[in-house]
């Protein structure tokens, strides 16, 4: 197998008032996906289901991310979600829950051995 990373996109998302790490991460994933309209698999004569997608998510409380929710945002491919400590929790002046900022890096790889 000649798995090769071919594309990386970045995104940022937030949860303003609910301190919802999954929602902030979901918005970051959608932000990254909106930057991309490349038909990558087809360029190599592959099916979209063969794409190996790695989603690295940075938030202050990575254990609060619902990984399965993030996987559902991808219509195809084999998705791996890797939560990491990162992003920001921004305190609010009114003492409410902090604003959560999530960062994501989405990498797409394909087995390009024998590709067209």
N, CA, C and O atoms as CSV, one atom per row, in Angstrom:
chain,resi,resn,atom,element,x,y,z
A,1,UNK,N,N,0.846,-1.178,0.000
A,1,UNK,CA,C,0.000,0.000,0.000
A,1,UNK,C,C,0.889,1.238,0.000
A,1,UNK,O,O,1.832,1.329,0.785
A,2,UNK,N,N,0.588,2.190,-0.879
A,2,UNK,CA,C,1.345,3.428,-0.971
A,2,UNK,C,C,0.441,4.593,-0.561
A,2,UNK,O,O,0.072,5.436,-1.379
A,3,UNK,N,N,0.096,4.614,0.737
A,3,UNK,CA,C,-0.776,5.674,1.246
A,3,UNK,C,C,-0.023,7.001,1.234
A,3,UNK,O,O,1.065,7.115,1.799
A,4,UNK,N,N,-0.618,8.008,0.582
A,4,UNK,CA,C,0.046,9.303,0.444
A,4,UNK,C,C,-0.933,10.419,0.797
A,4,UNK,O,O,-2.046,10.478,0.274
A,5,UNK,N,N,-0.492,11.305,1.700
A,5,UNK,CA,C,-1.320,12.461,2.033
A,5,UNK,C,C,-1.272,13.437,0.862
A,5,UNK,O,O,-0.200,13.834,0.406
A,6,UNK,N,N,-2.464,13.818,0.381
A,6,UNK,CA,C,-2.559,14.652,-0.809
A,6,UNK,C,C,-3.146,16.029,-0.549
A,6,UNK,O,O,-3.004,16.926,-1.379
A,7,UNK,N,N,-3.800,16.209,0.583
A,7,UNK,CA,C,-4.510,17.465,0.817
A,7,UNK,C,C,-4.638,17.703,2.314
A,7,UNK,O,O,-4.891,16.769,3.074
A,8,UNK,N,N,-4.466,18.939,2.736
A,8,UNK,CA,C,-4.733,19.343,4.113
A,8,UNK,C,C,-5.486,20.670,4.076
A,8,UNK,O,O,-5.094,21.603,3.376
A,9,UNK,N,N,-6.562,20.736,4.836
A,9,UNK,CA,C,-7.344,21.962,4.969
A,9,UNK,C,C,-7.473,22.300,6.447
A,9,UNK,O,O,-7.414,21.417,7.303
A,10,UNK,N,N,-7.647,23.580,6.737
A,10,UNK,CA,C,-7.751,24.058,8.109
A,10,UNK,C,C,-9.062,24.800,8.297
A,10,UNK,O,O,-9.591,25.402,7.363
A,11,UNK,N,N,-9.578,24.748,9.518
A,11,UNK,CA,C,-10.805,25.462,9.818
A,11,UNK,C,C,-10.857,25.905,11.270
A,11,UNK,O,O,-10.116,25.408,12.118
A,12,UNK,N,N,-11.748,26.849,11.538
A,12,UNK,CA,C,-11.957,27.366,12.881
A,12,UNK,C,C,-13.448,27.491,13.115
A,12,UNK,O,O,-14.196,27.883,12.220
A,13,UNK,N,N,-13.880,27.155,14.329
A,13,UNK,CA,C,-15.284,27.288,14.694
A,13,UNK,C,C,-15.403,27.666,16.152
A,13,UNK,O,O,-14.449,27.529,16.918
A,14,UNK,N,N,-16.587,28.147,16.541
A,14,UNK,CA,C,-16.757,28.579,17.927
A,14,UNK,C,C,-18.129,28.201,18.464
A,14,UNK,O,O,-19.071,27.937,17.716
A,15,UNK,N,N,-18.204,28.184,19.775
A,15,UNK,CA,C,-19.458,28.072,20.516
A,15,UNK,C,C,-19.465,29.278,21.448
A,15,UNK,O,O,-18.713,29.328,22.420
A,16,UNK,N,N,-20.315,30.236,21.143
A,16,UNK,CA,C,-20.255,31.524,21.837
A,16,UNK,C,C,-20.710,31.483,23.291
A,16,UNK,O,O,-20.089,32.109,24.150
A,17,UNK,N,N,-21.786,30.754,23.578
A,17,UNK,CA,C,-22.361,30.837,24.923
A,17,UNK,C,C,-22.574,29.503,25.631
A,17,UNK,O,O,-22.746,29.476,26.849
A,18,UNK,N,N,-22.565,28.403,24.895
A,18,UNK,CA,C,-22.933,27.124,25.509
A,18,UNK,C,C,-21.739,26.275,25.940
A,18,UNK,O,O,-21.933,25.210,26.526
A,19,UNK,N,N,-20.541,26.705,25.672
A,19,UNK,CA,C,-19.319,25.936,25.951
A,19,UNK,C,C,-19.459,24.517,25.400
A,19,UNK,O,O,-19.175,23.535,26.085
A,20,UNK,N,N,-19.906,24.437,24.138
A,20,UNK,CA,C,-20.152,23.158,23.463
A,20,UNK,C,C,-18.963,22.859,22.547
A,20,UNK,O,O,-18.858,23.402,21.447
A,21,UNK,N,N,-18.088,22.001,23.012
A,21,UNK,CA,C,-16.863,21.698,22.274
A,21,UNK,C,C,-17.160,20.958,20.969
A,21,UNK,O,O,-16.473,21.159,19.967
A,22,UNK,N,N,-18.177,20.110,20.984
A,22,UNK,CA,C,-18.536,19.391,19.761
A,22,UNK,C,C,-19.078,20.349,18.711
A,22,UNK,O,O,-18.734,20.234,17.534
A,23,UNK,N,N,-19.921,21.290,19.118
A,23,UNK,CA,C,-20.471,22.243,18.148
A,23,UNK,C,C,-19.373,23.147,17.585
A,23,UNK,O,O,-19.354,23.423,16.385
A,24,UNK,N,N,-18.472,23.601,18.430
A,24,UNK,CA,C,-17.356,24.421,17.948
A,24,UNK,C,C,-16.509,23.626,16.956
A,24,UNK,O,O,-16.103,24.156,15.922
A,25,UNK,N,N,-16.242,22.351,17.269
A,25,UNK,CA,C,-15.459,21.504,16.370
A,25,UNK,C,C,-16.219,21.234,15.068
A,25,UNK,O,O,-15.616,21.205,13.996
A,26,UNK,N,N,-17.536,21.036,15.155
A,26,UNK,CA,C,-18.349,20.817,13.951
A,26,UNK,C,C,-18.294,22.030,13.037
A,26,UNK,O,O,-18.179,21.890,11.819
A,27,UNK,N,N,-18.374,23.201,13.614
A,27,UNK,CA,C,-18.297,24.431,12.815
A,27,UNK,C,C,-16.920,24.577,12.183
A,27,UNK,O,O,-16.801,25.056,11.055
A,28,UNK,N,N,-15.886,24.171,12.900
A,28,UNK,CA,C,-14.530,24.224,12.350
A,28,UNK,C,C,-14.376,23.246,11.182
A,28,UNK,O,O,-13.737,23.569,10.180
A,29,UNK,N,N,-14.960,22.058,11.312
A,29,UNK,CA,C,-14.908,21.080,10.222
A,29,UNK,C,C,-15.632,21.622,8.998
A,29,UNK,O,O,-15.111,21.552,7.885
A,30,UNK,N,N,-16.838,22.165,9.200
A,30,UNK,CA,C,-17.585,22.718,8.063
A,30,UNK,C,C,-16.816,23.879,7.427
A,30,UNK,O,O,-16.814,24.018,6.203
A,31,UNK,N,N,-16.170,24.705,8.234
A,31,UNK,CA,C,-15.357,25.805,7.705
A,31,UNK,C,C,-14.251,25.262,6.803
A,31,UNK,O,O,-14.021,25.791,5.716
A,32,UNK,N,N,-13.573,24.215,7.246
A,32,UNK,CA,C,-12.499,23.626,6.437
A,32,UNK,C,C,-13.051,22.998,5.162
A,32,UNK,O,O,-12.456,23.141,4.093
A,33,UNK,N,N,-14.175,22.308,5.265
A,33,UNK,CA,C,-14.751,21.656,4.084
A,33,UNK,C,C,-15.225,22.669,3.050
A,33,UNK,O,O,-15.145,22.406,1.850
A,34,UNK,N,N,-15.710,23.806,3.488
A,34,UNK,CA,C,-16.172,24.827,2.548
A,34,UNK,C,C,-15.026,25.417,1.742
A,34,UNK,O,O,-15.254,26.023,0.695
A,35,UNK,N,N,-13.800,25.248,2.215
A,35,UNK,CA,C,-12.633,25.746,1.478
A,35,UNK,C,C,-12.228,24.810,0.352
A,35,UNK,O,O,-11.353,25.142,-0.447
A,36,UNK,N,N,-12.856,23.644,0.282
A,36,UNK,CA,C,-12.356,22.596,-0.593
A,36,UNK,C,C,-13.469,22.085,-1.512
A,36,UNK,O,O,-14.547,21.705,-1.056
A,37,UNK,N,N,-13.189,22.086,-2.786
A,37,UNK,CA,C,-14.118,21.466,-3.741
A,37,UNK,C,C,-13.346,20.598,-4.739
A,37,UNK,O,O,-13.784,20.412,-5.873
A,38,UNK,N,N,-12.216,20.080,-4.319
A,38,UNK,CA,C,-11.368,19.268,-5.188
A,38,UNK,C,C,-11.922,17.849,-5.268
A,38,UNK,O,O,-12.229,17.239,-4.243
A,39,UNK,N,N,-12.048,17.335,-6.466
A,39,UNK,CA,C,-12.479,15.952,-6.671
A,39,UNK,C,C,-11.248,15.056,-6.627
A,39,UNK,O,O,-10.859,14.466,-7.635
A,40,UNK,N,N,-10.650,14.962,-5.464
A,40,UNK,CA,C,-9.353,14.333,-5.295
A,40,UNK,C,C,-9.338,12.859,-5.693
A,40,UNK,O,O,-8.457,12.435,-6.441
A,41,UNK,N,N,-10.280,12.088,-5.215
A,41,UNK,CA,C,-10.277,10.653,-5.500
A,41,UNK,C,C,-10.347,10.387,-7.002
A,41,UNK,O,O,-9.632,9.535,-7.530
A,42,UNK,N,N,-11.215,11.129,-7.676
A,42,UNK,CA,C,-11.391,10.927,-9.110
A,42,UNK,C,C,-10.119,11.241,-9.899
A,42,UNK,O,O,-9.859,10.624,-10.932
A,43,UNK,N,N,-9.337,12.186,-9.418
A,43,UNK,CA,C,-8.084,12.526,-10.095
A,43,UNK,C,C,-7.132,11.331,-10.157
A,43,UNK,O,O,-6.304,11.233,-11.063
A,44,UNK,N,N,-7.259,10.431,-9.194
A,44,UNK,CA,C,-6.391,9.260,-9.126
A,44,UNK,C,C,-7.110,7.975,-9.534
A,44,UNK,O,O,-6.586,6.879,-9.338
A,45,UNK,N,N,-8.301,8.109,-10.096
A,45,UNK,CA,C,-9.053,6.940,-10.524
A,45,UNK,C,C,-9.550,6.091,-9.366
A,45,UNK,O,O,-9.722,4.881,-9.509
A,46,UNK,N,N,-9.780,6.714,-8.231
A,46,UNK,CA,C,-10.218,6.009,-7.029
A,46,UNK,C,C,-11.654,6.385,-6.687
A,46,UNK,O,O,-12.178,7.391,-7.165
A,47,UNK,N,N,-12.278,5.566,-5.855
A,47,UNK,CA,C,-13.607,5.863,-5.352
A,47,UNK,C,C,-13.477,6.732,-4.100
A,47,UNK,O,O,-12.525,6.582,-3.334
A,48,UNK,N,N,-14.430,7.636,-3.893
A,48,UNK,CA,C,-14.395,8.532,-2.738
A,48,UNK,C,C,-14.358,7.770,-1.417
A,48,UNK,O,O,-13.804,8.256,-0.431
A,49,UNK,N,N,-14.946,6.585,-1.399
A,49,UNK,CA,C,-14.965,5.792,-0.165
A,49,UNK,C,C,-13.565,5.336,0.250
A,49,UNK,O,O,-13.362,4.935,1.396
A,50,UNK,N,N,-12.598,5.392,-0.669
A,50,UNK,CA,C,-11.229,4.967,-0.372
A,50,UNK,C,C,-10.405,6.058,0.323
A,50,UNK,O,O,-9.301,5.789,0.797
A,51,UNK,N,N,-10.923,7.259,0.386
A,51,UNK,CA,C,-10.168,8.347,1.006
A,51,UNK,C,C,-9.983,8.083,2.497
A,51,UNK,O,O,-10.928,7.727,3.201
A,52,UNK,N,N,-8.764,8.262,2.960
A,52,UNK,CA,C,-8.436,8.161,4.382
A,52,UNK,C,C,-8.413,9.593,4.920
A,52,UNK,O,O,-7.514,10.368,4.591
A,53,UNK,N,N,-9.394,9.939,5.740
A,53,UNK,CA,C,-9.538,11.307,6.231
A,53,UNK,C,C,-9.187,11.346,7.707
A,53,UNK,O,O,-9.780,10.635,8.518
A,54,UNK,N,N,-8.220,12.180,8.045
A,54,UNK,CA,C,-7.830,12.367,9.447
A,54,UNK,C,C,-8.218,13.779,9.854
A,54,UNK,O,O,-7.826,14.757,9.218
A,55,UNK,N,N,-8.995,13.864,10.926
A,55,UNK,CA,C,-9.470,15.150,11.439
A,55,UNK,C,C,-8.817,15.369,12.796
A,55,UNK,O,O,-9.169,14.705,13.771
A,56,UNK,N,N,-7.869,16.297,12.862
A,56,UNK,CA,C,-7.258,16.656,14.137
A,56,UNK,C,C,-7.985,17.875,14.670
A,56,UNK,O,O,-8.097,18.892,13.985
A,57,UNK,N,N,-8.485,17.769,15.909
A,57,UNK,CA,C,-9.308,18.819,16.507
A,57,UNK,C,C,-8.616,19.326,17.757
A,57,UNK,O,O,-8.278,18.552,18.653
A,58,UNK,N,N,-8.409,20.641,17.809
A,58,UNK,CA,C,-7.817,21.256,18.989
A,58,UNK,C,C,-8.836,22.073,19.757
A,58,UNK,O,O,-9.363,23.066,19.253
A,59,UNK,N,N,-9.114,21.641,20.998
A,59,UNK,CA,C,-9.963,22.389,21.932
A,59,UNK,C,C,-9.360,22.243,23.324
A,59,UNK,O,O,-8.538,21.357,23.559
A,60,UNK,N,N,-9.765,23.104,24.235
A,60,UNK,CA,C,-9.217,23.066,25.585
A,60,UNK,C,C,-9.637,21.823,26.372
A,60,UNK,O,O,-8.924,21.392,27.278
A,61,UNK,N,N,-10.789,21.248,26.030
A,61,UNK,CA,C,-11.247,20.035,26.723
A,61,UNK,C,C,-11.566,18.953,25.679
A,61,UNK,O,O,-12.734,18.705,25.381
A,62,UNK,N,N,-10.527,18.312,25.127
A,62,UNK,CA,C,-10.730,17.355,24.037
A,62,UNK,C,C,-11.618,16.169,24.416
A,62,UNK,O,O,-12.240,15.566,23.541
A,63,UNK,N,N,-11.687,15.827,25.693
A,63,UNK,CA,C,-12.533,14.714,26.118
A,63,UNK,C,C,-14.020,15.043,26.017
A,63,UNK,O,O,-14.857,14.151,26.156
A,64,UNK,N,N,-14.362,16.304,25.779
A,64,UNK,CA,C,-15.752,16.735,25.645
A,64,UNK,C,C,-16.262,16.661,24.201
A,64,UNK,O,O,-17.419,16.993,23.940
A,65,UNK,N,N,-15.423,16.235,23.275
A,65,UNK,CA,C,-15.814,16.154,21.865
A,65,UNK,C,C,-16.512,14.821,21.594
A,65,UNK,O,O,-16.017,13.764,21.987
A,66,UNK,N,N,-17.649,14.875,20.930
A,66,UNK,CA,C,-18.353,13.674,20.483
A,66,UNK,C,C,-17.807,13.314,19.093
A,66,UNK,O,O,-18.195,13.904,18.085
A,67,UNK,N,N,-16.920,12.357,19.069
A,67,UNK,CA,C,-16.222,11.966,17.842
A,67,UNK,C,C,-17.198,11.485,16.768
A,67,UNK,O,O,-17.031,11.803,15.591
A,68,UNK,N,N,-18.208,10.726,17.167
A,68,UNK,CA,C,-19.164,10.197,16.185
A,68,UNK,C,C,-19.933,11.315,15.497
A,68,UNK,O,O,-20.240,11.211,14.310
A,69,UNK,N,N,-20.248,12.380,16.222
A,69,UNK,CA,C,-20.933,13.525,15.612
A,69,UNK,C,C,-20.061,14.137,14.519
A,69,UNK,O,O,-20.565,14.487,13.452
A,70,UNK,N,N,-18.779,14.268,14.769
A,70,UNK,CA,C,-17.879,14.843,13.764
A,70,UNK,C,C,-17.756,13.932,12.548
A,70,UNK,O,O,-17.681,14.419,11.420
A,71,UNK,N,N,-17.735,12.629,12.759
A,71,UNK,CA,C,-17.643,11.690,11.634
A,71,UNK,C,C,-18.830,11.839,10.676
A,71,UNK,O,O,-18.674,11.693,9.463
A,72,UNK,N,N,-20.009,12.128,11.220
A,72,UNK,CA,C,-21.205,12.217,10.372
A,72,UNK,C,C,-21.167,13.407,9.422
A,72,UNK,O,O,-21.977,13.475,8.497
A,73,UNK,N,N,-20.247,14.347,9.625
A,73,UNK,CA,C,-20.146,15.517,8.758
A,73,UNK,C,C,-19.511,15.187,7.409
A,73,UNK,O,O,-19.549,16.005,6.490
A,74,UNK,N,N,-18.932,14.000,7.287
A,74,UNK,CA,C,-18.249,13.594,6.060
A,74,UNK,C,C,-19.130,12.611,5.298
A,74,UNK,O,O,-19.477,11.556,5.829
A,75,UNK,N,N,-19.495,12.941,4.063
A,75,UNK,CA,C,-20.397,12.069,3.306
A,75,UNK,C,C,-19.731,10.801,2.778
A,75,UNK,O,O,-20.427,9.877,2.357
A,76,UNK,N,N,-18.414,10.737,2.790
A,76,UNK,CA,C,-17.700,9.566,2.297
A,76,UNK,C,C,-16.299,9.561,2.882
A,76,UNK,O,O,-15.873,10.519,3.527
A,77,UNK,N,N,-15.600,8.479,2.648
A,77,UNK,CA,C,-14.241,8.337,3.159
A,77,UNK,C,C,-14.225,7.608,4.487
A,77,UNK,O,O,-15.258,7.412,5.127
A,78,UNK,N,N,-13.037,7.216,4.880
A,78,UNK,CA,C,-12.812,6.534,6.153
A,78,UNK,C,C,-12.234,7.567,7.111
A,78,UNK,O,O,-11.079,7.972,6.981
A,79,UNK,N,N,-13.051,7.990,8.075
A,79,UNK,CA,C,-12.743,9.152,8.904
A,79,UNK,C,C,-12.198,8.732,10.268
A,79,UNK,O,O,-12.792,7.911,10.967
A,80,UNK,N,N,-11.063,9.310,10.625
A,80,UNK,CA,C,-10.477,9.153,11.948
A,80,UNK,C,C,-10.425,10.534,12.586
A,80,UNK,O,O,-9.890,11.474,12.000
A,81,UNK,N,N,-10.984,10.655,13.794
A,81,UNK,CA,C,-10.975,11.931,14.522
A,81,UNK,C,C,-9.974,11.816,15.663
A,81,UNK,O,O,-10.016,10.872,16.452
A,82,UNK,N,N,-9.062,12.804,15.741
A,82,UNK,CA,C,-8.020,12.819,16.763
A,82,UNK,C,C,-8.171,14.097,17.590
A,82,UNK,O,O,-7.722,15.163,17.170
A,83,UNK,N,N,-8.804,13.995,18.771
A,83,UNK,CA,C,-8.921,15.175,19.631
A,83,UNK,C,C,-7.578,15.508,20.288
A,83,UNK,O,O,-6.841,14.618,20.713
A,84,UNK,N,N,-7.280,16.796,20.360
A,84,UNK,CA,C,-6.033,17.261,20.980
A,84,UNK,C,C,-6.326,18.492,21.828
A,84,UNK,O,O,-7.317,19.191,21.618
A,85,UNK,N,N,-5.457,18.735,22.776
A,85,UNK,CA,C,-5.555,19.962,23.552
A,85,UNK,C,C,-5.094,21.116,22.670
A,85,UNK,O,O,-4.008,21.069,22.092
A,86,UNK,N,N,-5.920,22.146,22.571
A,86,UNK,CA,C,-5.612,23.295,21.730
A,86,UNK,C,C,-6.759,24.269,21.758
A,86,UNK,O,O,-7.505,24.327,22.735
A,87,UNK,N,N,-6.907,25.026,20.709
A,87,UNK,CA,C,-7.988,25.996,20.650
A,87,UNK,C,C,-7.914,26.994,21.797
A,87,UNK,O,O,-6.854,27.208,22.386
A,88,UNK,N,N,-9.052,27.599,22.103
A,88,UNK,CA,C,-9.106,28.595,23.175
A,88,UNK,C,C,-10.429,28.509,23.917
A,88,UNK,O,O,-11.468,28.226,23.320
A,89,UNK,N,N,-10.387,28.752,25.205
A,89,UNK,CA,C,-11.569,29.062,25.993
A,89,UNK,C,C,-11.404,30.524,26.389
A,89,UNK,O,O,-10.503,30.867,27.153
A,90,UNK,N,N,-12.267,31.374,25.872
A,90,UNK,CA,C,-12.154,32.809,26.098
A,90,UNK,C,C,-13.135,33.206,27.197
A,90,UNK,O,O,-14.345,33.087,27.008
A,91,UNK,N,N,-12.633,33.680,28.351
A,91,UNK,CA,C,-13.531,34.056,29.442
A,91,UNK,C,C,-14.458,35.196,29.033
A,91,UNK,O,O,-14.106,36.052,28.222
A,92,UNK,N,N,-15.644,35.181,29.617
A,92,UNK,CA,C,-16.619,36.245,29.343
A,92,UNK,C,C,-16.622,37.223,30.498
A,92,UNK,O,O,-16.507,36.827,31.658
A,93,UNK,N,N,-16.752,38.481,30.187
A,93,UNK,CA,C,-16.725,39.519,31.221
A,93,UNK,C,C,-17.934,39.453,32.149
A,93,UNK,O,O,-17.880,39.968,33.266
A,94,UNK,N,N,-19.024,38.828,31.703
A,94,UNK,CA,C,-20.217,38.736,32.545
A,94,UNK,C,C,-20.181,37.508,33.452
A,94,UNK,O,O,-21.135,37.257,34.189
A,95,UNK,N,N,-19.092,36.741,33.405
A,95,UNK,CA,C,-18.953,35.581,34.265
A,95,UNK,C,C,-19.625,34.328,33.727
A,95,UNK,O,O,-19.602,33.288,34.385
A,96,UNK,N,N,-20.222,34.406,32.545
A,96,UNK,CA,C,-20.871,33.240,31.952
A,96,UNK,C,C,-19.849,32.232,31.465
A,96,UNK,O,O,-18.643,32.410,31.637
A,97,UNK,N,N,-20.356,31.169,30.854
A,97,UNK,CA,C,-19.456,30.146,30.340
A,97,UNK,C,C,-18.566,30.749,29.253
A,97,UNK,O,O,-19.003,31.624,28.505
A,98,UNK,N,N,-17.330,30.287,29.168
A,98,UNK,CA,C,-16.417,30.875,28.182
A,98,UNK,C,C,-16.838,30.571,26.752
A,98,UNK,O,O,-17.519,29.583,26.479
A,99,UNK,N,N,-16.419,31.441,25.856
A,99,UNK,CA,C,-16.555,31.176,24.427
A,99,UNK,C,C,-15.486,30.155,24.057
A,99,UNK,O,O,-14.319,30.307,24.416
A,100,UNK,N,N,-15.892,29.121,23.340
A,100,UNK,CA,C,-14.986,28.050,22.942
A,100,UNK,C,C,-14.594,28.249,21.479
A,100,UNK,O,O,-15.447,28.468,20.619
A,101,UNK,N,N,-13.303,28.171,21.214
A,101,UNK,CA,C,-12.808,28.225,19.849
A,101,UNK,C,C,-12.081,26.915,19.557
A,101,UNK,O,O,-11.187,26.501,20.296
A,102,UNK,N,N,-12.487,26.271,18.458
A,102,UNK,CA,C,-11.877,25.007,18.030
A,102,UNK,C,C,-11.130,25.227,16.721
A,102,UNK,O,O,-11.566,25.993,15.861
A,103,UNK,N,N,-10.012,24.552,16.587
A,103,UNK,CA,C,-9.249,24.533,15.339
A,103,UNK,C,C,-9.199,23.102,14.831
A,103,UNK,O,O,-9.089,22.162,15.618
A,104,UNK,N,N,-9.281,22.937,13.511
A,104,UNK,CA,C,-9.150,21.605,12.923
A,104,UNK,C,C,-8.165,21.636,11.767
A,104,UNK,O,O,-7.998,22.646,11.082
A,105,UNK,N,N,-7.524,20.499,11.578
A,105,UNK,CA,C,-6.717,20.231,10.389
A,105,UNK,C,C,-7.251,18.929,9.820
A,105,UNK,O,O,-7.237,17.895,10.488
A,106,UNK,N,N,-7.723,18.986,8.580
A,106,UNK,CA,C,-8.258,17.806,7.911
A,106,UNK,C,C,-7.273,17.394,6.828
A,106,UNK,O,O,-6.960,18.168,5.924
A,107,UNK,N,N,-6.790,16.159,6.937
A,107,UNK,CA,C,-5.854,15.620,5.944
A,107,UNK,C,C,-6.527,14.485,5.194
A,107,UNK,O,O,-7.224,13.660,5.784
A,108,UNK,N,N,-6.310,14.453,3.889
A,108,UNK,CA,C,-6.876,13.403,3.043
A,108,UNK,C,C,-5.722,12.643,2.396
A,108,UNK,O,O,-4.822,13.231,1.795
A,109,UNK,N,N,-5.776,11.323,2.537
A,109,UNK,CA,C,-4.753,10.470,1.942
A,109,UNK,C,C,-5.433,9.388,1.105
A,109,UNK,O,O,-6.579,9.011,1.350
A,110,UNK,N,N,-4.695,8.905,0.117
A,110,UNK,CA,C,-5.171,7.820,-0.751
A,110,UNK,C,C,-4.027,6.839,-0.971
A,110,UNK,O,O,-2.851,7.199,-0.919
A,111,UNK,N,N,-4.403,5.601,-1.216
A,111,UNK,CA,C,-3.431,4.618,-1.676
A,111,UNK,C,C,-3.248,4.887,-3.175
A,111,UNK,O,O,-4.122,4.559,-3.977
A,112,UNK,N,N,-2.136,5.471,-3.541
A,112,UNK,CA,C,-1.925,5.879,-4.927
A,112,UNK,C,C,-1.143,4.838,-5.740
A,112,UNK,O,O,-0.828,5.076,-6.906
A,113,UNK,N,N,-0.833,3.699,-5.136
A,113,UNK,CA,C,-0.131,2.652,-5.869
A,113,UNK,C,C,-1.001,2.164,-7.021
A,113,UNK,O,O,-2.141,1.752,-6.806
A,114,UNK,N,N,-0.490,2.207,-8.201
A,114,UNK,CA,C,-1.216,1.773,-9.386
A,114,UNK,C,C,-2.323,2.731,-9.789
A,114,UNK,O,O,-3.201,2.362,-10.570
A,115,UNK,N,N,-2.300,3.951,-9.274
A,115,UNK,CA,C,-3.348,4.926,-9.602
A,115,UNK,C,C,-3.204,5.396,-11.038
A,115,UNK,O,O,-2.115,5.411,-11.611
A,116,UNK,N,N,-4.340,5.777,-11.597
A,116,UNK,CA,C,-4.374,6.257,-12.988
A,116,UNK,C,C,-3.644,7.558,-13.155
A,116,UNK,O,O,-3.580,8.093,-14.261
